[in-house]
Amino acid sequence: MSIKEIITYPIKDLLDSLRNKTISVEELTNLHINQIKSVNKSLNAVVQNSFESAIKTAKFMDNNFNDCNTKPLFGLPFTLKDSVDTKGIISTWGTEGRTKFIPKHNATVAERLINAGGILMGKTNTPEFTMGGETDNVPYGRTNNPYNFNFTTGGSSGGAAAIISACGSVFDLGTDTGGSIRMPAHHCGISGLKPTFGRVPRTGHAISFDAGPGDLLTSIGPLARFVDDLIPLTNIISGPDNVDPTVVISPLNDPNIITTKN
């Protein structure tokens, strides 16, 4: 298999390739950045990029390779939905009033993915305040389906689903109130999971834990090309952060050992 085909791998195989030094972190990051540059003019999925800092982080990881044994996402390039605040990167929430807003802090889920070794490459498109069944907004416009540019990606995590489907990102986080992870995953042919309410903190998200009636319906969850990739990602982002009062300590069992027998 060619080196370029590595961007189609699931998380486990990517981690194995990095640990076996089949590919360096910098090479893997550049492959994904180049793929984003190749497809994004047609998709309009990635609306803010942090390519320079991503490459800098990748080089640092190559020089500190022992971290590969302690960080479960070591060296994996990813994107984040633009409704999730990211320190130092414009986070618009899809609304014109925030087109110049640069957060001073990461959302809890962003911080957890970065601490786990993920390399943030940029932000993906969302309708305004994540409220829409199609991914379109005033600041950035419409995101197109990678299978047919005339088709919708669904919403509201359409930018995330589109760039993952096009192999530009290993994974992303979506948010789901009424199908905003599940519908884009379906439309773009990838996998997505809406975790049970109370499992993942929404600190630093457009619809936070004090958002009124929508509060009880909204969850942050992972999108990836493979179902198996959703398991480690959900584990990493789950658990209390001592800010979101709705999150409880709840074990997340390995679905491979769960049985419906008896």
Summary of the structure (lengths in Angstrom):
residues: 262
radius of gyration: 17.1
end to end distance: 43.7
largest distance: 56.1
contacts: 962
relative contact order: 0.15
helix: 39%
strand: 15%
